[in-house]
Amino acid sequence: MTVDTLTARAEIGQRQLTFQAIFSQHRLRVVFTGMEPPVLGSVVYLDTDQPGLRISTPLHVEWAARHHEAIIEEAKRIWGVAIRECDG
């Protein structure tokens, strides 16, 4: 089975986030649902032991700083499920 795209949603810090997989780059793009500007950034290096959050929109830096651990943990969980689904 080949999965080219994956979209998952989660609530973190009272905001709805959508995670969009970019498998070729081992990252999840993160956007807000129903918020402007919608783009938060990406969780990168999901194929390593030290994934990180990269913020693309300066307006969201403070919020992301407060919730970065939860965002990364959710991204790792989503990535793990996606990889198991692809391999299984």
Secondary structure, 3 states (H helix, E strand, C coil): CCCCCCEEEEEECCEEEEEEEEHHHCEEEEEECCCCCCEEEEEECCCCCCCEEEECCHHHHHHHHHHHHHHHHHHHHHHHHHHHHHHC
